[in-house]
Amino acid sequence: MSRKKSLCLGLSAILLAGCASGGRRPPAVDPDSLYARLGELNGVARATDAMVNHVLSDPVILENKQLQQRAKPENVPGLKVQITVLIASRSGGPYQYTGQSMKEAHRGMEVTEAQWAAFMKDCADGLDEAKVPARERQGVLDLFASMKADIVERE
């Protein structure tokens, strides 16, 4: 990862932490939580960065015109922040995801089973690239799998 990219990712994580906690120190985290095992906020942000980079370069996913809109360069930083907070909040972290539900966020996008399969493969590849250990890798994939019914709309 380039120095500039690492710096941007680190600054984003710091800003996210400050915004999510209102400038207060976040409460203690269960050391056995997926969030802690991923490396807390920085680890989640690093994994998210790698996953999103894989997802947004996948031609199967980019066949979907609405997903193409989300892949525009100006949308990517916000998307990464939203996914980081989502994972951090659902994996035992001290943050609260306040974005749209997965059903609301994906309504009318007509995400297909093939696009879902590509998404899951891309996430797995991104987690591997970020050197996320097998147990934690599976935990993140399970977290995403639990959202499938709210995202996939077509065979």
MOMO-V637061 format. One record per residue. N is the residue number from 0. RES is the residue in three letters. D_CENTER is the distance of its C-alpha to the mean C-alpha in whole Angstrom. Layout:
N_RES_D_CENTER ; N_RES_D_CENTER
//
This chain:
0_MET_18 ; 1_SER_20 ; 2_ARG_22 ; 3_LYS_21 ; 4_LYS_17 ; 5_SER_17 ; 6_LEU_19 ; 7_CYS_16 ; 8_LEU_13 ; 9_GLY_15 ; 10_LEU_17 ; 11_SER_14 ; 12_ALA_13 ; 13_ILE_17 ; 14_LEU_17 ; 15_LEU_14 ; 16_ALA_15 ; 17_GLY_19 ; 18_CYS_18 ; 19_ALA_16 ; 20_SER_19 ; 21_GLY_22 ; 22_GLY_23 ; 23_ARG_24 ; 24_ARG_23 ; 25_PRO_20 ; 26_PRO_22 ; 27_ALA_22 ; 28_VAL_19 ; 29_ASP_21 ; 30_PRO_21 ; 31_ASP_20 ; 32_SER_17 ; 33_LEU_14 ; 34_TYR_12 ; 35_ALA_16 ; 36_ARG_16 ; 37_LEU_12 ; 38_GLY_14 ; 39_GLU_13 ; 40_LEU_12 ; 41_ASN_12 ; 42_GLY_11 ; 43_VAL_8 ; 44_ALA_8 ; 45_ARG_10 ; 46_ALA_7 ; 47_THR_4 ; 48_ASP_7 ; 49_ALA_9 ; 50_MET_7 ; 51_VAL_7 ; 52_ASN_10 ; 53_HIS_11 ; 54_VAL_10 ; 55_LEU_12 ; 56_SER_15 ; 57_ASP_16 ; 58_PRO_19 ; 59_VAL_19 ; 60_ILE_16 ; 61_LEU_17 ; 62_GLU_20 ; 63_ASN_19 ; 64_LYS_20 ; 65_GLN_18 ; 66_LEU_15 ; 67_GLN_17 ; 68_GLN_17 ; 69_ARG_14 ; 70_ALA_14 ; 71_LYS_17 ; 72_PRO_16 ; 73_GLU_17 ; 74_ASN_14 ; 75_VAL_11 ; 76_PRO_11 ; 77_GLY_11 ; 78_LEU_8 ; 79_LYS_6 ; 80_VAL_8 ; 81_GLN_7 ; 82_ILE_3 ; 83_THR_5 ; 84_VAL_8 ; 85_LEU_7 ; 86_ILE_6 ; 87_ALA_9 ; 88_SER_11 ; 89_ARG_11 ; 90_SER_11 ; 91_GLY_15 ; 92_GLY_14 ; 93_PRO_16 ; 94_TYR_14 ; 95_GLN_14 ; 96_TYR_12 ; 97_THR_14 ; 98_GLY_13 ; 99_GLN_14 ; 100_SER_14 ; 101_MET_12 ; 102_LYS_16 ; 103_GLU_17 ; 104_ALA_14 ; 105_HIS_15 ; 106_ARG_18 ; 107_GLY_21 ; 108_MET_18 ; 109_GLU_20 ; 110_VAL_17 ; 111_THR_19 ; 112_GLU_19 ; 113_ALA_19 ; 114_GLN_16 ; 115_TRP_14 ; 116_ALA_16 ; 117_ALA_15 ; 118_PHE_11 ; 119_MET_12 ; 120_LYS_14 ; 121_ASP_12 ; 122_CYS_9 ; 123_ALA_12 ; 124_ASP_13 ; 125_GLY_10 ; 126_LEU_10 ; 127_ASP_14 ; 128_GLU_14 ; 129_ALA_13 ; 130_LYS_15 ; 131_VAL_14 ; 132_PRO_16 ; 133_ALA_17 ; 134_ARG_17 ; 135_GLU_14 ; 136_ARG_12 ; 137_GLN_14 ; 138_GLY_13 ; 139_VAL_9 ; 140_LEU_10 ; 141_ASP_13 ; 142_LEU_10 ; 143_PHE_9 ; 144_ALA_13 ; 145_SER_14 ; 146_MET_12 ; 147_LYS_14 ; 148_ALA_17 ; 149_ASP_16 ; 150_ILE_14 ; 151_VAL_17 ; 152_GLU_20 ; 153_ARG_22 ; 154_GLU_24
//
